[in-house]
């Protein structure tokens, strides 16, 4: 796997740390594959991704509009200019909430030209090469973190795109023939509860005269959101270690297993959580 860039400080991962629902103003350890990448502050939280501000120590020279975070320990600099979207799957452990949601909104507005934020400890402006290089490093690293959890469907598999089914009038009989006459596979594929591999996606594309990119899409739904949440992070990592697989591959396999189990289960949040956990336990037991 290509080396993932990191930013100091890379906090030691501790599975006893809290994993609350991501909210604006929280400071988190970012990790991938069991390795700490650095720190991020949540600026905006969505269901399965968040808008991040990278956070470093002062070994990466900060300058305006970077500001100091009020946290115990060595000084930490927050880089709002490095703002980028990152999957929730990268969030590992929460270190606290140094800013309120309101403060984050005010800082975002200030960075975009609004009034200065009262009480914000902002670093002096610098225009030297070291400051410019530091900003470039932080932005490049945050962008690389934003690419994580996007391995490509050829690696993890994908589901039959609902838009493709509609636009090409895909029916069960024709799909069944393309997929080798396995009726259950065709049925599950149409219901978007079965992952297609690259050869199956290519066969469907050829049959219906479409590009492969239009045939499939990443798994979605509540199960996919939950598998990307910090709540499931350490179980996903444990399963990945057991299988010798990547986080991406484990999430895809667990998603499929939990959707197949959904035929017999209810659709409450607790039922979804239990299906996902059962899918992860089952994968580990097969290792």
Secondary structure, DSSP 4 states (H G I P E B T S, - for coil): -PPPP--S--PPP-TTS--PPP-TT-EEEEEETTEEEEEEEEEEE-SSEEEEEEEEETTS---TT-EEE--SSS-EEEEEEEEEEEEGGGEEEEEE--S-HHHHHHHHHHHTT-PPPTT--BPPP--SHHHHHHHHHHHHHHHHHHHTT---HHHH-BEEPHHHHHHTT--HHHHHHHTTS-HHHHHHHHTT-S-B-HHHHHHHHHHHT--HHHHEE---SHHHHHHTSHHHHHHHHHHHHHHT--HHHHHHHHHHHHHHHTTTS--SHHHHHHHHHHHHHHHHHT-
